[in-house]
Amino acid sequence: MVRYSCIIIEDEPLALERTKSFVIKVPFLNLCGTFDNALDGLSYLKANKVDLLFLDINMDELSGIELLESSKIESQIIITTAYQEYAIKGYELNVTDYLLEPFMFDRFLKSVNKALENSNQNFPNVPSDFIFVKTENRLEKINLSDILIYRRNEGLMKNSYDK
């Protein structure tokens, strides 16, 4: 399975733990690091390429907006913040998505999927012989060749397949 590297830059401990717990739930994400300030995160980004960056905006020393304005970040960027007023500025800086805290797992997953869809050219060999399906609170990898019947019911995907 292809795994996409990501880091989190967030100075609020509770928000950091929430985002981290969501990343861990997604089997195709690989959390490479967490940083409680933008300067440490920027140092990591200069030395390492990551596919996804979860970035808080309102931080001491260097804000997320200042980080984006001062550096060329090649990662897909998902802003995670409690401050709605920064949304327009974030989109002006070409971020992929904007998650307003506190966000739920389904909204987080939608944002991650948007980031992956937006940069297929940056993600090598996205496999097409399987899909991930949300079943209750987790993602399940299903080989397309194993699917016999597939139906949508009450917001959850249900499937019948050979295991």
DSSP file (Angstrom, degrees, kcal/mol; ACC not computed):
  #  RESIDUE AA STRUCTURE BP1 BP2  ACC     N-H-->O    O-->H-N    N-H-->O    O-->H-N    TCO  KAPPA ALPHA  PHI   PSI    X-CA   Y-CA   Z-CA
    1    1 A M              0   0    0      0, 0.0     2,-0.3     0, 0.0     0, 0.0   0.000 360.0 360.0 360.0 135.7    0.0    0.0    0.0
    2    2 A V        -     0   0    0    123,-0.1     2,-0.4   122,-0.0   123,-0.0  -0.599 360.0-160.6 -73.2 131.9    1.2    3.5   -0.9
    3    3 A R        -     0   0    0     -2,-0.3     2,-0.5    26,-0.0    26,-0.2  -0.955   7.3-142.2-118.0 138.5    1.6    5.6    2.3
    4    4 A Y  E     -a   29   0A   0     24,-3.4    26,-3.0    -2,-0.4     2,-0.1  -0.847  17.1-128.5-103.6 129.7    1.7    9.4    2.1
    5    5 A S  E     +a   30   0A   0     -2,-0.5    47,-2.3    24,-0.2    46,-0.8  -0.459  33.7 170.0 -77.3 145.4    4.0   11.3    4.5
    6    6 A C  E     -ab  31  52A   0     24,-2.1    26,-3.1    45,-0.2    27,-0.7  -0.990  18.6-160.9-150.5 157.8    2.7   14.1    6.6
    7    7 A I  E     -ab  33  53A   0     45,-1.5    47,-2.6    -2,-0.3     2,-0.4  -0.934  13.7-139.0-133.2 161.6    3.6   16.4    9.4
    8    8 A I  E     -ab  34  54A   0     25,-1.8    27,-2.6    -2,-0.3     2,-0.6  -0.988   9.2-169.3-122.2 128.7    1.6   18.5   11.8
    9    9 A I  E     +ab  35  55A   0     45,-3.0    47,-2.7    -2,-0.4     2,-0.3  -0.952  32.9 139.2-116.2 108.8    2.6   22.0   12.9
   10   10 A E        -     0   0    0     25,-2.6    27,-0.1    -2,-0.6    -2,-0.1  -0.965  38.8-163.5-155.2 127.1    0.3   23.1   15.7
   11   11 A D  S    S+     0   0    0     -2,-0.3    25,-0.1    47,-0.2    -1,-0.1   0.608  71.4  85.8 -93.2 -11.9    1.1   24.9   19.0
   12   12 A E     >  -     0   0    0      1,-0.2     4,-2.6     2,-0.0     5,-0.2  -0.813  69.8-149.3 -91.0 117.0   -2.1   24.0   20.9
   13   13 A P  H  > S+     0   0    0      0, 0.0     4,-2.3     0, 0.0     5,-0.2   0.862  94.2  47.7 -56.1 -41.9   -1.6   20.6   22.6
   14   14 A L  H  > S+     0   0    0      2,-0.2     4,-2.1     1,-0.2     5,-0.1   0.915 113.8  46.7 -67.8 -41.8   -5.3   19.5   22.4
   15   15 A A  H  > S+     0   0    0      2,-0.2     4,-2.4     1,-0.2     5,-0.2   0.889 111.9  52.3 -65.8 -38.9   -5.6   20.4   18.8
   16   16 A L  H  X S+     0   0    0     -4,-2.6     4,-2.7     1,-0.2    -2,-0.2   0.931 110.3  47.3 -61.4 -46.7   -2.3   18.7   18.0
   17   17 A E  H  X S+     0   0    0     -4,-2.3     4,-2.5    -5,-0.2    -2,-0.2   0.882 111.3  51.4 -64.2 -38.5   -3.5   15.5   19.7
   18   18 A R  H  X S+     0   0    0     -4,-2.1     4,-1.8     2,-0.2    -2,-0.2   0.954 113.5  43.3 -63.4 -50.0   -6.8   15.5   17.9
   19   19 A T  H  X S+     0   0    0     -4,-2.4     4,-2.4     1,-0.2    -2,-0.2   0.918 114.0  51.8 -62.5 -42.9   -5.2   15.9   14.5
   20   20 A K  H  X S+     0   0    0     -4,-2.7     4,-2.3    -5,-0.2    -1,-0.2   0.911 107.9  51.4 -59.8 -43.8   -2.6   13.3   15.3
   21   21 A S  H  X S+     0   0    0     -4,-2.5     4,-1.0     1,-0.2    -1,-0.2   0.862 110.6  49.3 -64.2 -34.6   -5.3   10.8   16.4
   22   22 A F  H  X S+     0   0    0     -4,-1.8     4,-0.7     2,-0.2     3,-0.4   0.910 109.3  51.2 -69.8 -42.2   -7.1   11.4   13.1
   23   23 A V  H >< S+     0   0    0     -4,-2.4     3,-1.2     1,-0.2     6,-0.3   0.919 107.0  54.3 -59.2 -43.4   -3.9   10.9   11.0
   24   24 A I  H 3< S+     0   0    0     -4,-2.3    -1,-0.2     1,-0.3    -2,-0.2   0.802 101.9  59.0 -63.2 -29.5   -3.2    7.6   12.9
   25   25 A K  H 3< S+     0   0    0     -4,-1.0   114,-0.5    -3,-0.4    -1,-0.3   0.712  89.6  81.4 -70.4 -20.8   -6.7    6.3   11.9
   26   26 A V    X<  -     0   0    0     -3,-1.2     3,-1.8    -4,-0.7    -1,-0.1  -0.781  68.7-156.7 -95.1 112.6   -6.0    6.7    8.2
   27   27 A P  T 3  S+     0   0    0      0, 0.0    -1,-0.1     0, 0.0    -4,-0.0   0.721  89.2  54.1 -65.2 -21.8   -4.0    3.6    7.0
   28   28 A F  T 3  S+     0   0    0    -25,-0.1   -24,-3.4     2,-0.0     2,-0.4   0.356  92.7  86.8 -96.0   8.0   -2.5    5.4    4.0
   29   29 A L  E <   -a    4   0A   0     -3,-1.8     2,-0.5    -6,-0.3   -24,-0.2  -0.894  58.5-161.8-106.0 138.7   -1.0    8.3    6.0
   30   30 A N  E     -a    5   0A   0    -26,-3.0   -24,-2.1    -2,-0.4     2,-0.7  -0.951  13.6-144.2-119.2 109.0    2.4    8.1    7.6
   31   31 A L  E     +a    6   0A   0     -2,-0.5   -24,-0.2   -26,-0.2     3,-0.1  -0.629  21.1 177.2 -76.6 114.0    3.0   10.7   10.4
   32   32 A C  E     -     0   0A   0    -26,-3.1     2,-0.3    -2,-0.7   -25,-0.2   0.644  59.3 -24.3 -92.9 -18.0    6.6   11.7   10.1
   33   33 A G  E     -a    7   0A   0    -27,-0.7   -25,-1.8     2,-0.0     2,-0.4  -0.922  45.4-136.3 176.5 157.4    6.6   14.4   12.8
   34   34 A T  E     -a    8   0A   0     -2,-0.3     2,-0.4   -27,-0.2   -25,-0.2  -0.983  20.4-168.2-127.3 143.3    4.7   16.9   14.9
   35   35 A F  E     -a    9   0A   0    -27,-2.6   -25,-2.6    -2,-0.4    -2,-0.0  -0.995  19.7-156.4-135.6 135.1    6.0   20.4   15.7
   36   36 A D  S    S+     0   0    0     -2,-0.4     2,-0.3   -27,-0.2   -27,-0.1   0.327  82.5  39.6 -95.5   8.8    4.7   22.9   18.2
   37   37 A N  S  > S-     0   0    0      1,-0.1     4,-1.8    22,-0.1     3,-0.1  -0.989  78.1-123.5-152.5 154.2    6.1   25.9   16.4
   38   38 A A  H  > S+     0   0    0     24,-0.5     4,-2.8    22,-0.4     5,-0.2   0.819 105.9  59.9 -67.6 -32.9    6.4   26.9   12.8
   39   39 A L  H  > S+     0   0    0      2,-0.2     4,-2.1     1,-0.2    -1,-0.2   0.922 107.7  44.4 -64.7 -43.9   10.2   27.4   12.9
   40   40 A D  H  > S+     0   0    0      2,-0.2     4,-2.0     1,-0.2    -1,-0.2   0.909 114.8  50.0 -65.5 -40.7   10.9   23.8   13.8
   41   41 A G  H  X S+     0   0    0     -4,-1.8     4,-2.5     1,-0.2    -2,-0.2   0.906 109.7  50.8 -62.6 -41.9    8.4   22.6   11.3
   42   42 A L  H  X S+     0   0    0     -4,-2.8     4,-2.0     2,-0.2    -1,-0.2   0.893 107.4  53.4 -64.0 -40.5   10.0   24.8    8.6
   43   43 A S  H  X S+     0   0    0     -4,-2.1     4,-1.1     1,-0.2    -1,-0.2   0.915 110.5  47.8 -59.2 -42.8   13.4   23.3    9.4
   44   44 A Y  H >X S+     0   0    0     -4,-2.0     4,-1.9     1,-0.2     3,-0.6   0.929 110.4  51.4 -63.4 -45.0   12.0   19.8    9.0
   45   45 A L  H 3< S+     0   0    0     -4,-2.5    -1,-0.2     1,-0.2    -2,-0.2   0.825 105.9  55.1 -64.2 -31.4   10.4   20.8    5.6
   46   46 A K  H 3< S+     0   0    0     -4,-2.0    -1,-0.2     1,-0.2    -2,-0.2   0.806 117.3  36.1 -70.0 -28.1   13.6   22.2    4.3
   47   47 A A  H << S+     0   0    0     -4,-1.1     2,-0.4    -3,-0.6    -2,-0.2   0.641 122.3  40.6 -97.5 -17.3   15.4   18.9    5.0
   48   48 A N  S  < S-     0   0    0     -4,-1.9     2,-0.5    -5,-0.1    -1,-0.1  -0.981  70.1-132.6-137.9 142.6   12.6   16.5    4.1
   49   49 A K        -     0   0    0     -2,-0.4     2,-0.3    -3,-0.1   -44,-0.1  -0.820  28.1-177.5 -92.1 130.6    9.9   16.2    1.5
   50   50 A V        -     0   0    0     -2,-0.5   -44,-0.2     1,-0.1     3,-0.1  -0.953  26.8-144.1-126.2 151.3    6.4   15.5    2.8
   51   51 A D  S    S+     0   0    0    -46,-0.8    25,-2.9    -2,-0.3     2,-0.4   0.888  84.8  29.3 -78.1 -41.3    3.2   14.9    0.9
   52   52 A L  E     -bc   6  76A   0    -47,-2.3   -45,-1.5    23,-0.2     2,-0.5  -0.959  60.4-165.7-127.8 139.9    0.8   16.6    3.3
   53   53 A L  E     -bc   7  77A   0     23,-2.8    25,-3.1    -2,-0.4     2,-0.7  -0.984   6.4-160.3-124.5 120.0    1.2   19.4    5.8
   54   54 A F  E     -bc   8  78A   0    -47,-2.6   -45,-3.0    -2,-0.5     2,-0.5  -0.904  26.0-172.7 -96.2 116.9   -1.4   20.1    8.5
   55   55 A L  E     -bc   9  79A   0     23,-2.5    25,-2.6    -2,-0.7   -45,-0.2  -0.948  21.5-149.4-127.0 123.7   -0.7   23.7    9.5
   56   56 A D        -     0   0    0    -47,-2.7    25,-0.2    -2,-0.5     3,-0.1  -0.492  10.1-154.6 -77.2 157.7   -2.1   25.9   12.3
   57   57 A I  S    S+     0   0    0     23,-0.3     7,-2.4     1,-0.2     2,-1.3   0.871  74.2  62.2 -99.8 -52.8   -2.2   29.6   11.6
   58   58 A N  S    S+     0   0    0      5,-0.2     2,-0.3     6,-0.1    -1,-0.2  -0.634  70.3 138.6 -88.6  92.2   -2.1   31.5   14.9
   59   59 A M        -     0   0    0     -2,-1.3   -22,-0.1    -3,-0.1   -23,-0.0  -0.923  52.3-102.7-131.7 156.3    1.3   30.6   16.4
   60   60 A D  S    S+     0   0    0     -2,-0.3     2,-2.9     1,-0.1   -22,-0.4  -0.260  96.6   9.7 -70.8 164.9    4.0   32.6   18.3
   61   61 A E  S    S+     0   0    0    -24,-0.1     2,-0.4   -23,-0.1    -1,-0.1  -0.337 137.9  19.6  65.0 -65.5    7.2   33.7   16.6
   62   62 A L  S    S-     0   0    0     -2,-2.9   -24,-0.5     4,-0.0   -23,-0.1  -0.977  78.6-144.5-137.0 119.5    6.1   32.7   13.1
   63   63 A S     >  -     0   0    0     -2,-0.4     4,-2.4     1,-0.1    -5,-0.2  -0.328  28.4-110.4 -77.7 164.9    2.5   32.3   12.1
   64   64 A G  H  > S+     0   0    0     -7,-2.4     4,-2.3     2,-0.2    -7,-0.2   0.885 121.0  52.4 -60.7 -38.8    1.3   29.7    9.6
   65   65 A I  H  > S+     0   0    0     -8,-0.4     4,-2.5     2,-0.2    -1,-0.2   0.928 109.6  48.5 -62.7 -45.2    0.5   32.5    7.1
   66   66 A E  H  > S+     0   0    0     -9,-0.2     4,-1.9     1,-0.2    -2,-0.2   0.880 109.6  53.3 -63.4 -37.7    4.0   34.0    7.5
   67   67 A L  H  X S+     0   0    0     -4,-2.4     4,-1.1     1,-0.2    -1,-0.2   0.936 111.7  45.0 -60.6 -46.3    5.5   30.5    7.0
   68   68 A L  H  < S+     0   0    0     -4,-2.3    -2,-0.2     1,-0.2     5,-0.2   0.870 113.9  49.5 -67.1 -36.7    3.6   30.1    3.8
   69   69 A E  H  < S+     0   0    0     -4,-2.5    -1,-0.2     1,-0.2    -2,-0.2   0.807 116.4  41.4 -71.4 -29.0    4.4   33.6    2.6
   70   70 A S  H  < S+     0   0    0     -4,-1.9     2,-0.3    -5,-0.2    -1,-0.2   0.561 113.9  48.6 -97.9  -9.0    8.1   33.2    3.3
   71   71 A S  S  < S-     0   0    0     -4,-1.1     2,-0.9    -3,-0.2    -1,-0.0  -0.950  73.5-123.9-135.5 150.1    8.8   29.7    2.0
   72   72 A K        -     0   0    0     -2,-0.3     2,-0.6    -3,-0.0    -3,-0.1  -0.839  32.7-171.3 -91.7 108.1    8.0   27.6   -1.0
   73   73 A I        -     0   0    0     -2,-0.9     4,-0.1    -5,-0.2   -27,-0.0  -0.897  13.6-171.7-103.4 121.1    6.2   24.6    0.4
   74   74 A E        +     0   0    0     -2,-0.6    -1,-0.1     2,-0.1     3,-0.0   0.535  56.6  98.5 -89.7  -6.5    5.7   21.8   -2.2
   75   75 A S  S    S-     0   0    0      1,-0.1     2,-0.4   -23,-0.1   -23,-0.2  -0.328  88.3 -99.2 -73.6 158.7    3.4   19.8    0.1
   76   76 A Q  E     -c   52   0A   0    -25,-2.9   -23,-2.8   -26,-0.1     2,-0.5  -0.693  46.9-143.5 -71.9 133.1   -0.4   19.8   -0.1
   77   77 A I  E     -c   53   0A   0     -2,-0.4    19,-2.5    17,-0.3    20,-1.3  -0.901  21.6-175.6-113.9 126.4   -1.3   22.2    2.7
   78   78 A I  E     -cd  54  97A   0    -25,-3.1   -23,-2.5    -2,-0.5     2,-0.3  -0.972  20.0-143.6-117.5 114.7   -4.4   21.8    5.0
   79   79 A I  E     -cd  55  98A   0     18,-2.5    20,-3.9    -2,-0.5     2,-0.5  -0.617  14.3-170.2 -79.0 133.6   -4.9   24.6    7.4
   80   80 A T  E     + d   0  99A   0    -25,-2.6   -23,-0.3    -2,-0.3     2,-0.3  -0.966  28.0 133.9-124.7 112.6   -6.2   23.6   10.8
   81   81 A T  E     - d   0 100A   0     18,-2.2    20,-2.7    -2,-0.5   -25,-0.0  -0.990  58.3-133.5-156.1 159.0   -7.2   26.5   13.0
   82   82 A A  S    S+     0   0    0     -2,-0.3     2,-0.8    18,-0.2    18,-0.1   0.413  85.7  90.2 -91.3  -0.4   -9.9   27.9   15.3
   83   83 A Y    >   -     0   0    0      1,-0.2     3,-1.3     2,-0.0     4,-0.1  -0.845  51.8-174.8-108.5 104.0   -9.9   31.2   13.5
   84   84 A Q  G >  S+     0   0    0     -2,-0.8     3,-2.0     1,-0.2     4,-0.3   0.772  75.9  74.7 -65.6 -28.0  -12.3   31.5   10.6
   85   85 A E  G 3  S+     0   0    0      1,-0.3     4,-0.4     2,-0.1    -1,-0.2   0.646  88.7  60.7 -65.8 -13.1  -11.0   35.0    9.6
   86   86 A Y  G <> S+     0   0    0     -3,-1.3     4,-2.4     1,-0.2    -1,-0.3   0.493  77.4  93.3 -89.3  -2.9   -7.8   33.5    8.1
   87   87 A A  H <> S+     0   0    0     -3,-2.0     4,-2.3     1,-0.2     5,-0.2   0.920  84.6  47.2 -58.9 -48.4   -9.6   31.3    5.5
   88   88 A I  H  > S+     0   0    0     -4,-0.3     4,-2.1    -3,-0.2    -1,-0.2   0.922 112.8  49.0 -62.6 -44.3   -9.5   33.8    2.7
   89   89 A K  H  > S+     0   0    0     -4,-0.4     4,-1.2     1,-0.2    -1,-0.2   0.896 109.8  53.4 -62.1 -39.7   -5.8   34.5    3.2
   90   90 A G  H  <>S+     0   0    0     -4,-2.4     5,-1.6     1,-0.2     3,-0.4   0.919 109.1  47.3 -61.2 -44.2   -5.1   30.8    3.3
   91   91 A Y  H ><5S+     0   0    0     -4,-2.3     3,-1.7     1,-0.2    -1,-0.2   0.846 105.9  58.9 -68.1 -32.3   -6.8   30.2    0.0
   92   92 A E  H 3<5S+     0   0    0     -4,-2.1    -1,-0.2     1,-0.3    -2,-0.2   0.807 103.4  54.0 -62.7 -27.9   -4.9   33.2   -1.5
   93   93 A L  T 3<5S-     0   0    0     -4,-1.2    -1,-0.3    -3,-0.4    -2,-0.2   0.242 122.4-110.3 -91.6  12.8   -1.7   31.3   -0.6
   94   94 A N  T < 5 +     0   0    0     -3,-1.7   -17,-0.3     1,-0.2    -3,-0.2   0.838  54.4 169.4  67.5  37.8   -3.0   28.3   -2.5
   95   95 A V      < -     0   0    0     -5,-1.6    -1,-0.2     1,-0.1   -17,-0.2  -0.450  37.2-130.5 -75.0 157.3   -3.7   25.9    0.4
   96   96 A T  S    S-     0   0    0    -19,-2.5     2,-0.3     1,-0.2   -18,-0.2   0.909  77.0 -13.5 -75.2 -43.8   -5.7   22.7   -0.4
   97   97 A D  E     -d   78   0A   0    -20,-1.3   -18,-2.5    -7,-0.0     2,-0.4  -0.958  54.0-132.2-156.4 169.9   -8.3   23.0    2.3
   98   98 A Y  E     -d   79   0A   0     -2,-0.3     2,-0.6   -20,-0.2   -18,-0.2  -0.970  15.6-164.0-134.8 112.6   -9.2   24.8    5.5
   99   99 A L  E     -d   80   0A   0    -20,-3.9   -18,-2.2    -2,-0.4     2,-0.6  -0.889  11.6-148.5-102.6 117.8  -10.4   22.8    8.6
  100  100 A L  E     -d   81   0A   0     -2,-0.6   -18,-0.2   -20,-0.2   -20,-0.1  -0.759  38.5 -90.1 -87.7 118.8  -12.1   24.9   11.2
  101  101 A E  S    S+     0   0    0    -20,-2.7     3,-0.0    -2,-0.6   -86,-0.0  -0.455 109.4  42.1 -74.4 144.8  -11.4   23.5   14.7
  102  102 A P  S    S+     0   0    0      0, 0.0     2,-0.3     0, 0.0    -1,-0.2   0.410  83.7 168.8 -83.9 128.9  -12.9   21.6   16.3
  103  103 A F        -     0   0    0     -4,-0.1     2,-0.2     1,-0.0    -2,-0.1  -0.712  28.1-124.4-104.9 156.5  -13.4   19.4   13.2
  104  104 A M     >  -     0   0    0     -2,-0.3     4,-2.1     1,-0.1     3,-0.2  -0.495  27.6-105.3 -96.1 166.6  -14.7   15.9   13.0
  105  105 A F  H  > S+     0   0    0      1,-0.2     4,-2.9     2,-0.2     5,-0.2   0.882 117.3  55.6 -61.1 -40.8  -13.1   12.8   11.5
  106  106 A D  H  > S+     0   0    0      1,-0.2     4,-1.9     2,-0.2    -1,-0.2   0.887 110.0  45.8 -63.4 -37.0  -15.3   12.7    8.4
  107  107 A R  H  > S+     0   0    0     -3,-0.2     4,-1.9     2,-0.2    -1,-0.2   0.878 112.3  52.0 -70.2 -37.8  -14.5   16.3    7.6
  108  108 A F  H  X S+     0   0    0     -4,-2.1     4,-2.3     2,-0.2    -2,-0.2   0.932 110.2  48.4 -60.2 -47.4  -10.8   15.6    8.2
  109  109 A L  H  X S+     0   0    0     -4,-2.9     4,-2.7     1,-0.2    -2,-0.2   0.882 108.5  53.5 -63.9 -39.4  -11.0   12.6    5.8
  110  110 A K  H  X S+     0   0    0     -4,-1.9     4,-2.1    -5,-0.2    -1,-0.2   0.904 109.6  49.2 -60.5 -41.2  -12.7   14.6    3.1
  111  111 A S  H  X S+     0   0    0     -4,-1.9     4,-2.1     2,-0.2    -2,-0.2   0.907 110.5  49.5 -65.3 -43.4   -9.9   17.2    3.4
  112  112 A V  H  X S+     0   0    0     -4,-2.3     4,-2.3     2,-0.2    -2,-0.2   0.929 111.1  49.7 -61.6 -45.8   -7.2   14.5    3.1
  113  113 A N  H  X S+     0   0    0     -4,-2.7     4,-2.5     1,-0.2    -1,-0.2   0.890 108.8  52.7 -61.7 -39.1   -8.9   13.0    0.0
  114  114 A K  H  X S+     0   0    0     -4,-2.1     4,-2.4     1,-0.2    -1,-0.2   0.912 108.5  50.7 -61.3 -42.7   -9.2   16.4   -1.6
  115  115 A A  H  X S+     0   0    0     -4,-2.1     4,-0.9     1,-0.2    -2,-0.2   0.910 111.5  47.1 -62.4 -42.5   -5.4   16.9   -1.1
  116  116 A L  H  < S+     0   0    0     -4,-2.3     3,-0.4     1,-0.2    -2,-0.2   0.898 113.3  48.2 -67.3 -39.9   -4.7   13.5   -2.7
  117  117 A E  H >< S+     0   0    0     -4,-2.5     3,-0.9     1,-0.2    -2,-0.2   0.874 107.7  56.9 -66.3 -37.1   -7.0   14.2   -5.6
  118  118 A N  H 3< S+     0   0    0     -4,-2.4    -1,-0.2     1,-0.2    -2,-0.2   0.721 115.0  35.3 -68.6 -21.1   -5.5   17.7   -6.1
  119  119 A S  T >X  +     0   0    0     -4,-0.9     3,-1.7    -3,-0.4     4,-1.3  -0.149  61.8 138.6-132.0  44.2   -2.0   16.4   -6.6
  120  120 A N  T <4 S+     0   0    0     -3,-0.9     3,-0.3     1,-0.3     6,-0.2   0.854  78.0  60.3 -53.6 -33.8   -2.0   13.1   -8.4
  121  121 A Q  T 34 S+     0   0    0      1,-0.2    -1,-0.3    -3,-0.2    -2,-0.1   0.771 106.8  46.0 -66.5 -23.7    1.0   14.3  -10.3
  122  122 A N  T <4 S+     0   0    0     -3,-1.7    -1,-0.2    -6,-0.1    -2,-0.2   0.664 102.5  70.7 -90.7 -18.0    2.9   14.6   -7.0
  123  123 A F  S >< S-     0   0    0     -4,-1.3     3,-0.5    -3,-0.3    -1,-0.1  -0.884  85.3-132.5-103.8 114.3    1.8   11.2   -5.7
  124  124 A P  T 3  S-     0   0    0      0, 0.0    -3,-0.1     0, 0.0    -2,-0.1  -0.378  70.1 -13.1 -71.3 138.5    3.5    8.4   -7.6
  125  125 A N  T 3   -     0   0    0      1,-0.2  -123,-0.1    -2,-0.1    -5,-0.0   0.849  67.3-158.4  46.8  59.8    1.5    5.4   -8.8
  126  126 A V    <   -     0   0    0     -3,-0.5    -1,-0.2    -6,-0.2    -3,-0.0  -0.586  28.5-118.3 -66.6 118.5   -1.8    5.8   -7.0
  127  127 A P        -     0   0    0      0, 0.0     3,-0.1     0, 0.0    -1,-0.1  -0.270  29.1-172.1 -65.6 144.2   -3.1    2.2   -7.1
  128  128 A S        +     0   0    0      1,-0.1    -2,-0.1     3,-0.0    -3,-0.0   0.315  69.5  81.4-116.0   6.1   -6.3    1.7   -9.0
  129  129 A D  S    S+     0   0    0     15,-0.1    15,-2.1    14,-0.1    16,-0.5   0.386  97.8  32.6 -95.1   5.2   -6.9   -2.0   -8.1
  130  130 A F  E     -E  143   0B   0     13,-0.3     2,-0.3    14,-0.1    13,-0.2  -0.973  64.1-153.1-149.5 164.9   -8.4   -1.2   -4.6
  131  131 A I  E     -E  142   0B   0     11,-2.5    11,-2.9    -2,-0.3     2,-0.5  -0.918  18.2-125.3-132.8 161.3  -10.4    1.4   -2.8
  132  132 A F  E     -E  141   0B   0     -2,-0.3     2,-0.4     9,-0.2     9,-0.2  -0.941  26.7-166.7-106.3 132.0  -10.8    2.6    0.7
  133  133 A V  E     -E  140   0B   0      7,-2.4     7,-2.4    -2,-0.5     2,-0.6  -0.968  20.7-127.3-121.9 132.1  -14.3    2.5    2.1
  134  134 A K  E     -E  139   0B   0     -2,-0.4    23,-1.0     5,-0.2     2,-0.5  -0.679  28.9-179.4 -77.5 120.0  -15.4    4.2    5.3
  135  135 A T  E >   -E  138   0B   0      3,-2.7     3,-1.5    -2,-0.6     2,-0.4  -0.958  62.8 -51.8-123.1 110.6  -17.1    1.6    7.5
  136  136 A E  T 3  S-     0   0    0     -2,-0.5    21,-0.1     1,-0.2    -2,-0.0  -0.483 124.3 -16.1  57.1-112.8  -18.4    3.1   10.8
  137  137 A N  T 3  S+     0   0    0     -2,-0.4     2,-0.3    -3,-0.1    -1,-0.2   0.116 125.6  59.8-110.5  23.5  -15.3    4.9   12.2
  138  138 A R  E <  S-E  135   0B   0     -3,-1.5    -3,-2.7    -5,-0.1     2,-0.4  -0.940  75.0-115.1-142.4 166.2  -12.5    3.3   10.2
  139  139 A L  E     -E  134   0B   0   -114,-0.5     2,-0.5    -2,-0.3    -5,-0.2  -0.853  25.8-159.8-101.4 138.4  -11.3    2.9    6.6
  140  140 A E  E     -E  133   0B   0     -7,-2.4    -7,-2.4    -2,-0.4     2,-0.4  -0.974  13.3-135.5-121.3 130.0  -11.2   -0.5    5.1
  141  141 A K  E     -E  132   0B   0     -2,-0.5     2,-0.4    -9,-0.2    -9,-0.2  -0.713  26.6-175.8 -83.8 128.6   -9.0   -1.4    2.1
  142  142 A I  E     -E  131   0B   0    -11,-2.9   -11,-2.5    -2,-0.4     2,-0.3  -0.991  24.3-130.3-130.1 127.0  -11.0   -3.5   -0.4
  143  143 A N  E >   -E  130   0B   0     -2,-0.4     3,-1.6   -13,-0.2     4,-0.5  -0.580  18.3-135.2 -70.8 133.1   -9.6   -5.1   -3.6
  144  144 A L  G >  S+     0   0    0    -15,-2.1     3,-1.2    -2,-0.3    -1,-0.1   0.852 104.0  60.0 -60.1 -34.6  -11.9   -4.2   -6.5
  145  145 A S  G 3  S+     0   0    0    -16,-0.5    -1,-0.3     1,-0.2   -15,-0.1   0.679 100.8  56.8 -68.5 -16.0  -11.7   -7.8   -7.8
  146  146 A D  G <  S+     0   0    0     -3,-1.6    16,-1.3    15,-0.1     2,-0.4   0.567  80.5 106.7 -90.2  -9.6  -13.2   -9.0   -4.5
  147  147 A I  E <   +F  161   0C   0     -3,-1.2    14,-0.2    -4,-0.5     3,-0.1  -0.569  32.0 164.4 -78.6 126.4  -16.4   -6.9   -4.6
  148  148 A L  E    S+     0   0C   0     12,-2.5     2,-0.4     1,-0.4    13,-0.2   0.806  71.1   7.8-101.2 -49.9  -19.5   -8.8   -5.4
  149  149 A I  E     -F  160   0C   0     11,-1.5    11,-2.3     2,-0.0    -1,-0.4  -0.992  63.2-173.5-136.0 141.1  -22.3   -6.4   -4.4
  150  150 A Y  E     +F  159   0C   0     -2,-0.4     2,-0.3     9,-0.2     9,-0.2  -0.977  12.1 162.6-139.5 124.6  -21.9   -2.8   -3.4
  151  151 A R  E     -F  158   0C   0      7,-1.9     7,-2.1    -2,-0.4     2,-0.4  -0.989  30.9-132.1-142.8 152.4  -24.7   -0.6   -2.1
  152  152 A R  E     +F  157   0C   0     -2,-0.3     2,-0.3     5,-0.2     5,-0.2  -0.869  29.1 173.2-104.4 133.3  -25.0    2.7   -0.2
  153  153 A N  E >   -F  156   0C   0      3,-2.2     3,-1.9    -2,-0.4    -2,-0.0  -0.947  61.0 -21.1-147.2 120.7  -27.4    2.8    2.8
  154  154 A E  T 3  S-     0   0    0     -2,-0.3     3,-0.1     1,-0.3    -1,-0.0   0.832 121.1 -53.6  54.2  41.2  -28.0    5.6    5.3
  155  155 A G  T 3  S+     0   0    0      1,-0.2     2,-0.4     0, 0.0    -1,-0.3   0.313 119.0  98.8  82.9 -11.3  -24.7    7.3    4.8
  156  156 A L  E <  S-F  153   0C   0     -3,-1.9    -3,-2.2   -21,-0.1     2,-0.5  -0.876  71.9-126.4-109.6 144.2  -22.6    4.2    5.4
  157  157 A M  E     -F  152   0C   0    -23,-1.0     2,-0.4    -2,-0.4    -5,-0.2  -0.747  26.3-170.4 -86.2 131.1  -21.1    2.1    2.6
  158  158 A K  E     +F  151   0C   0     -7,-2.1    -7,-1.9    -2,-0.5     2,-0.3  -0.953   8.6 177.2-119.8 142.5  -22.0   -1.6    2.9
  159  159 A N  E     -F  150   0C   0     -2,-0.4     2,-0.5    -9,-0.2    -9,-0.2  -0.975  25.3-146.4-144.4 157.1  -20.3   -4.2    0.8
  160  160 A S  E     +F  149   0C   0    -11,-2.3   -12,-2.5    -2,-0.3   -11,-1.5  -0.995  38.4 142.5-122.0 126.9  -20.2   -7.9    0.2
  161  161 A Y  E     -F  147   0C   0     -2,-0.5     2,-0.4   -14,-0.2   -14,-0.2  -0.981  52.5 -91.0-157.1 163.8  -17.0   -9.4   -0.8
  162  162 A D              0   0    0    -16,-1.3    -2,-0.0    -2,-0.3   -16,-0.0  -0.650 360.0 360.0 -79.6 133.4  -14.7  -12.4   -0.4
  163  163 A K              0   0    0     -2,-0.4    -1,-0.1     0, 0.0   -17,-0.0   0.408 360.0 360.0-101.7 360.0  -12.2  -12.1    2.4
